[in-house]
Amino acid sequence: MKRQFAVIGMGRFGSSVAKTLSDFGYEVLAIDSSEQRTQEISNIVTHVVQADSTDEEALRALGLRNFDVVIVAIGQDIQSSILTTIILKEIGVPKVVVKAQNELHGKVVKKIGADKVIFPERDMGQRVAHHLISSNIIDYIELSDDYSIIEVQAAKGLAGKNLRQLDIRAKYGCNVMAIKTGTQMNIAPNAEDLIKENDVLVIVGKNEDLKHFEKTFAE
């Protein structure tokens, strides 16, 4: 059986999540208090409901406890986001993912039971900043407060050498998880694998170690 998702809040972020999940072929229930927003997404997702997510009876009636994941993507109304999260956990939703406006909002929803908290604006800001620091940085994903993954295009200091010569783990405390060459992905590369110009390295490590690596190879 396909996994079922519900997305509450059809703003830019919520509608984007709902559309992407739907594009991947999953069943998606979109929920919003605005009739206009529900109409706009109705032809994209599996089901659409206009409802107040702070109404416990309304959420119970939708059978949300039977969904695999419910995403709370409510925009600026932090109080509604918090109340919705409480209700979802109380009615037995197995996994609740909450979009947080700021660190305090994130801490609150985490304390009341959110299984995962995401910070779209902060995360996008970090990605932009990392790209500005070095044009070689393609992507940046924060795994936790201490660890992240970066995708970095091979700069002059990397191209033409193998992993043994670069010795990234010893020098920077980071691990090369994979090497992309065009459309080919080399998972868990070995020490003799040569880095070519325009290859992309997928590297995991502590944030301070990754910063050291980025500064060393920034253009």
VOBAKOL-662495 format. One record per residue: x, y, z of N, C-alpha, C, O, CB in turn; residue number from 1. Coordinates in steps of 0.05 Angstrom, whole numbers. Glycine has a CB too. Example, Ala and Ser with C-alpha at 12.3 -4.5 7.8 and 13.67 -1.06 7.14 Angstrom:
2
NODE, n.xx, n.yy, n.zz, ca.xx, ca.yy, ca.zz, c.xx, c.yy, c.zz, o.xx, o.yy, o.zz, cb.xx, cb.yy, cb.zz, i
NODE, 264, -114, 156, 246, -90, 156, 264, -66, 156, 285, -66, 169, 226, -89, 181, 1
NODE, 257, -45, 142, 273, -21, 143, 258, 1, 157, 268, 23, 161, 282, -12, 114, 2
This chain:
219
NODE, n.xx, n.yy, n.zz, ca.xx, ca.yy, ca.zz, c.xx, c.yy, c.zz, o.xx, o.yy, o.zz, cb.xx, cb.yy, cb.zz, i
NODE, 17, -24, 0, 0, 0, 0, 18, 25, 0, 37, 27, 14, -19, 0, 25, 1
NODE, 10, 44, -16, 25, 69, -18, 22, 85, 8, 1, 85, 21, 16, 86, -42, 2
NODE, 44, 99, 16, 42, 116, 39, 23, 139, 34, 21, 149, 12, 71, 126, 47, 3
NODE, 10, 147, 55, -10, 169, 54, 1, 193, 69, 11, 190, 92, -37, 160, 64, 4
NODE, -1, 216, 57, 8, 241, 70, -16, 261, 71, -33, 262, 54, 31, 253, 54, 5
NODE, -15, 276, 92, -34, 299, 94, -17, 324, 99, 2, 324, 115, -55, 295, 118, 6
NODE, -24, 345, 85, -10, 371, 88, -30, 392, 97, -50, 397, 84, 4, 379, 62, 7
NODE, -25, 404, 120, -43, 425, 131, -30, 452, 127, -9, 458, 137, -48, 420, 162, 8
NODE, -44, 469, 111, -34, 495, 105, -24, 496, 76, -3, 486, 70, -11, 504, 124, 9
NODE, -40, 509, 59, -33, 510, 30, -21, 536, 22, -28, 547, 1, -58, 504, 14, 10
NODE, -2, 546, 38, 14, 569, 30, 34, 560, 10, 32, 538, -2, 27, 583, 54, 11
NODE, 54, 577, 5, 74, 569, -15, 89, 544, -8, 93, 527, -25, 95, 592, -19, 12
NODE, 97, 541, 17, 112, 518, 26, 94, 493, 25, 101, 472, 14, 123, 522, 53, 13
NODE, 71, 495, 38, 53, 472, 40, 44, 462, 13, 43, 438, 8, 29, 479, 56, 14
NODE, 36, 480, -5, 27, 472, -31, 50, 459, -47, 45, 441, -63, 15, 496, -47, 15
NODE, 74, 469, -43, 97, 458, -57, 103, 429, -48, 108, 412, -64, 122, 476, -52, 16
NODE, 101, 425, -21, 105, 398, -10, 83, 379, -21, 89, 357, -29, 104, 399, 21, 17
NODE, 58, 389, -20, 36, 372, -29, 39, 365, -58, 34, 342, -66, 9, 387, -25, 18
NODE, 46, 384, -75, 49, 379, -104, 72, 360, -109, 69, 342, -126, 54, 406, -118, 19
NODE, 94, 363, -95, 117, 346, -99, 111, 317, -91, 118, 298, -106, 141, 356, -83, 20
NODE, 98, 313, -68, 90, 286, -60, 71, 274, -80, 73, 250, -86, 77, 287, -32, 21
NODE, 52, 290, -90, 33, 280, -109, 47, 272, -135, 40, 252, -148, 12, 301, -115, 22
NODE, 66, 288, -144, 82, 282, -168, 96, 256, -166, 101, 242, -186, 102, 305, -174, 23
NODE, 104, 248, -141, 118, 223, -137, 98, 200, -135, 107, 177, -132, 134, 224, -111, 24
NODE, 73, 206, -138, 53, 184, -139, 40, 177, -112, 26, 157, -111, 65, 161, -150, 25
NODE, 45, 193, -91, 33, 187, -65, 5, 199, -63, -2, 218, -76, 51, 197, -43, 26
NODE, -11, 187, -45, -37, 198, -39, -34, 221, -20, -21, 218, 1, -57, 176, -27, 27
NODE, -45, 244, -27, -41, 268, -11, -68, 281, -5, -84, 286, -23, -23, 288, -26, 28
NODE, -73, 286, 20, -96, 301, 29, -87, 329, 36, -69, 333, 53, -110, 288, 54, 29
NODE, -97, 349, 23, -90, 377, 28, -112, 390, 44, -136, 388, 38, -86, 393, 1, 30
NODE, -104, 404, 66, -123, 416, 84, -117, 446, 88, -94, 453, 92, -123, 402, 111, 31
NODE, -137, 463, 86, -133, 491, 90, -160, 503, 98, -181, 493, 90, -121, 506, 65, 32
NODE, -159, 525, 114, -184, 538, 122, -195, 556, 100, -218, 565, 101, -179, 554, 147, 33
NODE, -178, 562, 80, -186, 580, 58, -198, 564, 35, -185, 545, 24, -162, 596, 48, 34
NODE, -222, 571, 27, -235, 558, 4, -219, 562, -22, -216, 544, -38, -264, 568, 0, 35
NODE, -208, 587, -25, -193, 593, -49, -168, 576, -51, -163, 565, -73, -185, 623, -49, 36
NODE, -154, 572, -30, -130, 556, -30, -136, 526, -36, -121, 513, -50, -114, 559, -4, 37
NODE, -157, 517, -24, -164, 489, -29, -172, 485, -58, -166, 464, -70, -187, 480, -10, 38
NODE, -186, 504, -70, -193, 502, -98, -169, 502, -116, -168, 488, -136, -212, 525, -106, 39
NODE, -149, 519, -109, -125, 521, -125, -109, 495, -126, -95, 490, -146, -107, 544, -115, 40
NODE, -110, 479, -105, -94, 454, -104, -111, 430, -111, -100, 408, -113, -82, 451, -76, 41
NODE, -137, 433, -115, -155, 410, -118, -149, 392, -142, -154, 368, -141, -183, 420, -120, 42
NODE, -138, 404, -163, -133, 388, -187, -105, 374, -186, -97, 360, -205, -135, 405, -212, 43
NODE, -90, 379, -164, -63, 369, -163, -60, 346, -144, -46, 326, -150, -44, 392, -153, 44
NODE, -74, 347, -121, -72, 326, -101, -96, 307, -102, -115, 311, -116, -69, 338, -73, 45
NODE, -94, 285, -85, -115, 265, -86, -141, 274, -73, -162, 271, -85, -105, 240, -70, 46
NODE, -139, 287, -50, -163, 297, -36, -157, 325, -25, -135, 331, -18, -171, 277, -13, 47
NODE, -178, 341, -23, -176, 368, -12, -199, 372, 7, -222, 365, 2, -176, 389, -34, 48
NODE, -193, 384, 30, -214, 390, 50, -210, 418, 61, -187, 426, 68, -214, 369, 73, 49
NODE, -231, 433, 62, -231, 459, 75, -238, 455, 104, -261, 447, 110, -250, 480, 61, 50
NODE, -220, 460, 123, -225, 456, 151, -207, 473, 168, -185, 481, 160, -221, 426, 158, 51
NODE, -216, 477, 193, -200, 491, 213, -183, 470, 227, -194, 453, 241, -218, 508, 233, 52
NODE, -157, 472, 225, -140, 451, 236, -138, 453, 267, -127, 435, 279, -112, 453, 225, 53
NODE, -149, 474, 279, -149, 476, 308, -175, 464, 320, -180, 465, 344, -146, 505, 317, 54
NODE, -192, 453, 302, -217, 440, 310, -212, 410, 313, -210, 396, 293, -240, 446, 290, 55
NODE, -210, 401, 337, -203, 373, 342, -222, 354, 329, -214, 334, 317, -201, 367, 371, 56
NODE, -248, 359, 331, -268, 342, 320, -266, 340, 289, -270, 319, 277, -296, 351, 327, 57
NODE, -259, 363, 277, -256, 363, 248, -233, 345, 239, -235, 331, 219, -252, 392, 237, 58
NODE, -210, 347, 254, -187, 330, 247, -192, 301, 252, -184, 284, 237, -163, 340, 263, 59
NODE, -207, 295, 274, -214, 267, 280, -231, 255, 257, -228, 233, 249, -229, 265, 307, 60
NODE, -250, 272, 248, -269, 263, 227, -254, 257, 201, -264, 241, 185, -290, 284, 222, 61
NODE, -231, 270, 197, -216, 265, 172, -200, 239, 173, -188, 231, 153, -198, 288, 167, 62
NODE, -199, 227, 197, -184, 202, 200, -154, 205, 197, -141, 187, 186, -194, 182, 179, 63
NODE, -143, 227, 206, -115, 233, 203, -97, 213, 217, -73, 210, 210, -108, 261, 212, 64
NODE, -107, 200, 237, -90, 180, 252, -83, 156, 234, -64, 141, 240, -105, 169, 277, 65
NODE, -97, 153, 212, -91, 132, 193, -71, 139, 171, -63, 123, 155, -117, 123, 179, 66
NODE, -62, 165, 172, -42, 174, 152, -14, 168, 163, -10, 169, 187, -46, 204, 146, 67
NODE, 4, 162, 145, 32, 156, 154, 46, 181, 165, 60, 179, 185, 48, 145, 130, 68
NODE, 42, 203, 151, 55, 229, 159, 36, 252, 155, 22, 253, 134, 81, 233, 143, 69
NODE, 35, 270, 174, 20, 295, 171, 39, 318, 174, 54, 320, 193, -3, 297, 193, 70
NODE, 40, 335, 154, 58, 358, 153, 42, 383, 161, 22, 390, 148, 71, 362, 125, 71
NODE, 50, 397, 182, 38, 422, 190, 54, 444, 178, 75, 451, 187, 37, 425, 222, 72
NODE, 42, 456, 156, 56, 477, 141, 42, 504, 144, 42, 520, 125, 58, 469, 111, 73
NODE, 31, 508, 167, 16, 534, 172, 36, 557, 172, 58, 555, 182, 1, 533, 199, 74
NODE, 28, 579, 159, 46, 602, 155, 53, 618, 179, 68, 608, 196, 34, 620, 135, 75
NODE, 42, 641, 181, 50, 660, 202, 36, 656, 229, 46, 666, 250, 45, 688, 193, 76
NODE, 15, 640, 230, -1, 637, 255, 12, 615, 272, 5, 592, 270, -30, 630, 248, 77
NODE, 31, 623, 288, 46, 604, 305, 27, 590, 325, 31, 566, 330, 69, 618, 319, 78
NODE, 8, 605, 336, -10, 593, 355, -26, 570, 342, -29, 549, 355, -30, 614, 366, 79
NODE, -36, 574, 318, -51, 553, 304, -33, 529, 298, -41, 506, 300, -63, 564, 278, 80
NODE, -8, 535, 292, 12, 513, 286, 16, 496, 311, 16, 472, 309, 38, 525, 277, 81
NODE, 19, 509, 334, 23, 495, 359, -2, 479, 367, 1, 455, 375, 30, 515, 382, 82
NODE, -25, 491, 366, -50, 477, 373, -55, 453, 354, -63, 432, 363, -74, 496, 372, 83
NODE, -50, 457, 329, -54, 436, 310, -35, 412, 316, -43, 389, 314, -49, 446, 281, 84
NODE, -10, 418, 323, 9, 397, 330, 0, 381, 354, 2, 357, 354, 37, 410, 335, 85
NODE, -10, 395, 374, -20, 382, 399, -42, 363, 392, -43, 340, 401, -29, 403, 420, 86
NODE, -62, 373, 376, -85, 357, 369, -77, 332, 353, -86, 310, 358, -105, 373, 353, 87
NODE, -59, 336, 334, -50, 313, 317, -37, 291, 334, -42, 267, 329, -30, 322, 296, 88
NODE, -21, 299, 353, -8, 279, 370, -29, 266, 389, -27, 242, 395, 15, 291, 387, 89
NODE, -48, 281, 398, -68, 270, 417, -86, 250, 403, -95, 231, 415, -85, 293, 429, 90
NODE, -92, 255, 377, -110, 236, 363, -95, 212, 351, -107, 195, 338, -125, 251, 340, 91
NODE, -68, 212, 355, -53, 188, 348, -40, 187, 321, -34, 166, 311, -70, 165, 350, 92
NODE, -34, 211, 310, -19, 211, 284, 9, 201, 289, 23, 211, 306, -19, 240, 272, 93
NODE, 18, 180, 274, 44, 168, 279, 68, 186, 275, 88, 184, 290, 47, 144, 263, 94
NODE, 67, 203, 255, 90, 221, 250, 80, 249, 242, 65, 252, 222, 108, 209, 228, 95
NODE, 88, 268, 258, 80, 296, 252, 105, 313, 246, 123, 314, 262, 64, 308, 277, 96
NODE, 105, 325, 223, 127, 342, 214, 117, 371, 214, 96, 377, 203, 138, 334, 186, 97
NODE, 132, 389, 227, 122, 416, 230, 142, 436, 218, 166, 435, 224, 118, 423, 260, 98
NODE, 131, 455, 203, 147, 477, 192, 148, 498, 214, 127, 508, 224, 134, 489, 166, 99
NODE, 172, 506, 223, 175, 526, 244, 183, 553, 232, 199, 554, 213, 195, 517, 265, 100
NODE, 173, 574, 244, 180, 601, 235, 207, 610, 246, 221, 626, 233, 158, 621, 244, 101
NODE, 213, 601, 270, 238, 609, 283, 246, 588, 303, 232, 568, 307, 235, 637, 297, 102
NODE, 269, 592, 316, 280, 572, 334, 262, 567, 358, 258, 544, 367, 307, 581, 344, 103
NODE, 250, 588, 369, 232, 585, 392, 207, 569, 385, 199, 551, 399, 223, 613, 403, 104
NODE, 196, 575, 362, 173, 560, 352, 180, 530, 349, 165, 512, 356, 163, 571, 324, 105
NODE, 204, 525, 338, 214, 498, 335, 217, 483, 361, 209, 460, 363, 240, 498, 320, 106
NODE, 228, 497, 381, 231, 485, 407, 204, 477, 420, 202, 456, 432, 247, 503, 426, 107
NODE, 185, 495, 417, 158, 490, 429, 145, 466, 416, 136, 448, 430, 140, 515, 425, 108
NODE, 144, 465, 389, 130, 442, 376, 145, 416, 381, 133, 395, 382, 127, 447, 346, 109
NODE, 172, 418, 384, 187, 394, 390, 180, 383, 418, 177, 359, 422, 217, 399, 388, 110
NODE, 176, 402, 437, 170, 394, 464, 142, 382, 466, 137, 365, 483, 172, 418, 483, 111
NODE, 124, 391, 449, 96, 380, 451, 92, 356, 433, 69, 347, 430, 76, 402, 443, 112
NODE, 113, 346, 421, 111, 320, 407, 117, 319, 378, 115, 297, 366, 85, 311, 411, 113
NODE, 124, 341, 365, 130, 340, 337, 153, 321, 332, 173, 322, 346, 137, 368, 326, 114
NODE, 150, 303, 312, 171, 283, 307, 194, 295, 291, 217, 285, 294, 159, 259, 292, 115
NODE, 188, 315, 275, 210, 328, 260, 202, 357, 256, 179, 364, 251, 214, 314, 232, 116
NODE, 221, 375, 259, 217, 404, 256, 235, 413, 233, 259, 407, 232, 223, 420, 282, 117
NODE, 223, 428, 214, 239, 439, 192, 237, 469, 192, 217, 481, 200, 228, 427, 165, 118
NODE, 259, 481, 182, 261, 510, 181, 267, 519, 152, 290, 524, 146, 283, 521, 201, 119
NODE, 247, 520, 135, 251, 526, 107, 267, 552, 101, 286, 552, 85, 225, 528, 92, 120
NODE, 259, 573, 115, 273, 599, 110, 302, 598, 120, 320, 607, 105, 258, 622, 124, 121
NODE, 306, 587, 143, 333, 585, 154, 351, 568, 137, 373, 574, 130, 333, 575, 183, 122
NODE, 340, 544, 129, 355, 525, 114, 362, 537, 86, 384, 533, 76, 340, 499, 110, 123
NODE, 343, 551, 74, 349, 563, 48, 369, 585, 51, 387, 589, 34, 323, 574, 35, 124
NODE, 367, 600, 73, 387, 621, 78, 415, 610, 81, 435, 621, 71, 380, 637, 103, 125
NODE, 417, 587, 95, 443, 573, 98, 454, 564, 71, 478, 567, 66, 441, 550, 117, 126
NODE, 437, 554, 54, 446, 544, 28, 456, 567, 11, 477, 565, -2, 423, 529, 14, 127
NODE, 441, 589, 12, 450, 613, -4, 477, 623, 7, 495, 629, -9, 429, 635, -2, 128
NODE, 479, 624, 33, 504, 634, 45, 528, 617, 38, 549, 627, 31, 502, 636, 76, 129
NODE, 524, 590, 39, 546, 572, 32, 553, 575, 2, 577, 573, -5, 538, 543, 38, 130
NODE, 534, 580, -15, 539, 583, -43, 555, 609, -48, 572, 611, -65, 513, 583, -60, 131
NODE, 548, 630, -32, 561, 655, -35, 590, 654, -25, 608, 666, -36, 546, 677, -19, 132
NODE, 595, 638, -4, 622, 634, 6, 640, 622, -15, 662, 630, -19, 622, 617, 32, 133
NODE, 629, 602, -28, 644, 588, -49, 626, 580, -72, 606, 567, -67, 658, 563, -37, 134
NODE, 633, 588, -96, 616, 582, -119, 617, 552, -125, 602, 542, -141, 626, 597, -144, 135
NODE, 636, 537, -111, 637, 508, -116, 616, 493, -100, 610, 470, -106, 665, 498, -108, 136
NODE, 605, 506, -79, 585, 492, -63, 558, 491, -78, 547, 512, -84, 582, 507, -35, 137
NODE, 549, 467, -84, 524, 463, -99, 500, 461, -80, 479, 473, -85, 526, 439, -116, 138
NODE, 504, 446, -58, 481, 442, -39, 492, 438, -11, 515, 431, -7, 464, 418, -48, 139
NODE, 475, 444, 8, 482, 442, 36, 458, 432, 51, 436, 443, 50, 492, 470, 48, 140
NODE, 461, 410, 66, 439, 398, 81, 447, 394, 110, 467, 381, 116, 430, 371, 69, 141
NODE, 433, 407, 129, 439, 404, 157, 426, 378, 167, 402, 375, 166, 429, 428, 173, 142
NODE, 443, 360, 178, 433, 335, 190, 425, 338, 219, 405, 326, 228, 454, 313, 187, 143
NODE, 439, 355, 233, 434, 360, 262, 447, 387, 268, 457, 401, 251, 444, 337, 280, 144
NODE, 447, 394, 294, 460, 419, 302, 490, 418, 297, 503, 438, 294, 455, 424, 332, 145
NODE, 502, 393, 296, 531, 391, 294, 541, 380, 267, 564, 385, 260, 540, 373, 316, 146
NODE, 524, 366, 252, 533, 353, 228, 517, 361, 204, 493, 367, 206, 531, 322, 231, 147
NODE, 530, 362, 181, 517, 370, 155, 529, 354, 132, 550, 341, 135, 519, 400, 150, 148
NODE, 516, 356, 109, 526, 345, 84, 529, 367, 64, 511, 384, 62, 507, 322, 73, 149
NODE, 550, 368, 49, 553, 388, 28, 559, 373, 1, 571, 351, 1, 575, 408, 34, 150
NODE, 549, 385, -20, 557, 376, -47, 575, 398, -58, 567, 421, -60, 532, 371, -66, 151
NODE, 599, 391, -66, 619, 410, -75, 631, 402, -102, 639, 379, -105, 641, 414, -54, 152
NODE, 631, 421, -120, 643, 415, -146, 673, 416, -144, 684, 434, -131, 633, 435, -168, 153
NODE, 687, 396, -156, 716, 394, -154, 729, 420, -163, 727, 427, -187, 726, 370, -169, 154
NODE, 743, 433, -145, 758, 457, -152, 786, 449, -162, 793, 426, -163, 760, 477, -128, 155
NODE, 802, 469, -170, 829, 463, -180, 846, 447, -161, 861, 430, -169, 843, 489, -187, 156
NODE, 842, 453, -135, 858, 439, -115, 850, 410, -111, 864, 395, -98, 856, 453, -89, 157
NODE, 827, 402, -122, 817, 374, -119, 821, 357, -144, 828, 334, -143, 788, 374, -111, 158
NODE, 815, 370, -167, 816, 355, -193, 844, 344, -199, 864, 358, -194, 807, 373, -215, 159
NODE, 844, 320, -209, 869, 308, -217, 883, 292, -195, 904, 281, -200, 888, 328, -227, 160
NODE, 871, 291, -172, 882, 276, -149, 862, 254, -141, 838, 256, -145, 889, 294, -126, 161
NODE, 873, 233, -128, 855, 213, -117, 850, 218, -88, 862, 236, -76, 866, 184, -122, 162
NODE, 831, 203, -76, 824, 208, -48, 847, 203, -29, 848, 216, -8, 800, 191, -41, 163
NODE, 864, 184, -36, 887, 179, -18, 905, 204, -17, 915, 211, 4, 903, 155, -28, 164
NODE, 910, 216, -40, 927, 240, -42, 914, 264, -27, 928, 279, -13, 933, 248, -71, 165
NODE, 889, 267, -30, 875, 289, -18, 873, 286, 13, 875, 305, 28, 846, 293, -30, 166
NODE, 868, 260, 21, 868, 254, 50, 849, 272, 65, 856, 283, 86, 896, 255, 62, 167
NODE, 825, 275, 54, 805, 294, 66, 798, 287, 94, 793, 305, 111, 780, 296, 48, 168
NODE, 796, 261, 100, 788, 253, 127, 809, 262, 148, 802, 272, 169, 784, 222, 128, 169
NODE, 834, 258, 142, 856, 264, 161, 859, 295, 163, 863, 305, 185, 882, 251, 152, 170
NODE, 858, 309, 141, 864, 338, 141, 840, 354, 151, 844, 375, 164, 871, 347, 114, 171
NODE, 816, 345, 145, 792, 362, 151, 772, 348, 169, 753, 361, 178, 779, 370, 126, 172
NODE, 775, 322, 175, 756, 308, 192, 730, 302, 178, 710, 297, 192, 752, 324, 217, 173
NODE, 730, 303, 152, 705, 298, 136, 707, 273, 120, 729, 263, 115, 699, 322, 118, 174
NODE, 685, 261, 113, 685, 236, 98, 671, 241, 71, 649, 252, 69, 670, 214, 113, 175
NODE, 684, 231, 49, 672, 232, 22, 653, 208, 20, 662, 185, 19, 694, 233, 0, 176
NODE, 627, 213, 18, 608, 192, 17, 604, 182, -12, 598, 158, -16, 581, 202, 28, 177
NODE, 606, 200, -31, 601, 193, -59, 615, 213, -77, 621, 235, -70, 571, 191, -64, 178
NODE, 618, 204, -102, 629, 222, -123, 610, 220, -147, 605, 198, -157, 659, 214, -131, 179
NODE, 600, 243, -156, 583, 244, -180, 600, 252, -204, 614, 272, -203, 559, 263, -177, 180
NODE, 599, 236, -225, 613, 242, -250, 591, 242, -271, 583, 221, -281, 636, 222, -257, 181
NODE, 583, 266, -279, 560, 268, -298, 535, 256, -285, 527, 265, -263, 567, 254, -324, 182
NODE, 523, 237, -298, 499, 224, -287, 506, 199, -271, 489, 186, -260, 480, 216, -310, 183
NODE, 532, 192, -269, 541, 168, -254, 547, 175, -225, 559, 196, -220, 565, 156, -268, 184
NODE, 538, 158, -207, 543, 162, -179, 560, 139, -168, 552, 116, -169, 516, 164, -163, 185
NODE, 583, 146, -157, 601, 126, -145, 597, 127, -115, 606, 145, -101, 631, 132, -152, 186
NODE, 582, 107, -105, 576, 106, -76, 600, 93, -61, 610, 73, -70, 550, 90, -71, 187
NODE, 607, 105, -39, 630, 95, -22, 655, 91, -39, 665, 68, -41, 622, 68, -9, 188
NODE, 665, 112, -51, 689, 110, -67, 714, 100, -51, 715, 104, -27, 696, 136, -81, 189
NODE, 733, 88, -66, 757, 78, -52, 779, 98, -54, 777, 118, -69, 765, 51, -63, 190
NODE, 801, 93, -40, 823, 112, -38, 836, 119, -65, 848, 140, -68, 844, 102, -19, 191
NODE, 835, 100, -84, 849, 104, -110, 831, 118, -131, 841, 124, -153, 858, 77, -121, 192
NODE, 806, 124, -124, 789, 137, -144, 798, 166, -149, 802, 181, -131, 759, 137, -133, 193
NODE, 801, 172, -175, 811, 198, -183, 788, 218, -185, 767, 212, -196, 826, 195, -210, 194
NODE, 793, 242, -176, 774, 264, -178, 779, 279, -204, 801, 288, -209, 776, 284, -154, 195
NODE, 758, 280, -221, 761, 294, -246, 749, 322, -244, 732, 328, -226, 747, 278, -269, 196
NODE, 757, 339, -263, 745, 366, -264, 715, 365, -268, 706, 349, -284, 759, 383, -286, 197
NODE, 700, 380, -253, 671, 381, -254, 657, 358, -239, 633, 356, -239, 662, 382, -282, 198
NODE, 673, 339, -227, 661, 320, -210, 648, 334, -186, 656, 356, -179, 682, 299, -200, 199
NODE, 629, 321, -174, 616, 332, -150, 621, 312, -127, 614, 289, -129, 585, 336, -155, 200
NODE, 632, 323, -105, 637, 306, -81, 614, 310, -61, 606, 333, -56, 664, 313, -69, 201
NODE, 604, 288, -51, 584, 289, -29, 599, 283, -3, 608, 261, 1, 560, 269, -34, 202
NODE, 600, 304, 14, 618, 302, 38, 601, 306, 63, 585, 324, 65, 641, 323, 36, 203
NODE, 606, 289, 83, 592, 292, 109, 613, 298, 131, 636, 288, 130, 576, 267, 116, 204
NODE, 605, 314, 151, 624, 319, 172, 612, 339, 193, 590, 348, 190, 650, 331, 161, 205
NODE, 628, 344, 213, 620, 365, 233, 620, 392, 219, 635, 397, 201, 639, 365, 257, 206
NODE, 602, 409, 228, 599, 435, 215, 625, 451, 214, 631, 464, 194, 577, 451, 228, 207
NODE, 640, 451, 237, 664, 467, 238, 686, 455, 219, 701, 470, 207, 675, 468, 266, 208
NODE, 686, 429, 215, 704, 416, 197, 697, 422, 168, 715, 427, 151, 705, 386, 201, 209
NODE, 671, 422, 162, 662, 429, 135, 669, 458, 128, 676, 464, 106, 632, 423, 132, 210
NODE, 666, 475, 148, 673, 504, 143, 702, 506, 136, 710, 522, 118, 666, 521, 168, 211
NODE, 719, 492, 151, 748, 492, 145, 754, 483, 117, 769, 495, 102, 763, 475, 165, 212
NODE, 740, 461, 109, 743, 450, 82, 734, 470, 61, 748, 475, 42, 727, 423, 79, 213
NODE, 711, 483, 65, 700, 502, 46, 719, 526, 42, 724, 534, 20, 672, 512, 56, 214
NODE, 729, 536, 65, 746, 559, 63, 772, 553, 48, 782, 569, 33, 753, 570, 91, 215
NODE, 782, 529, 52, 807, 520, 38, 803, 519, 8, 821, 526, -7, 815, 493, 49, 216
NODE, 780, 510, -1, 776, 506, -29, 757, 526, -42, 748, 523, -64, 765, 478, -34, 217
NODE, 750, 548, -27, 734, 569, -38, 749, 584, -60, 773, 588, -58, 724, 589, -15, 218
NODE, 735, 591, -80, 747, 606, -102, 749, 636, -94, 759, 652, -110, 733, 602, -128, 219
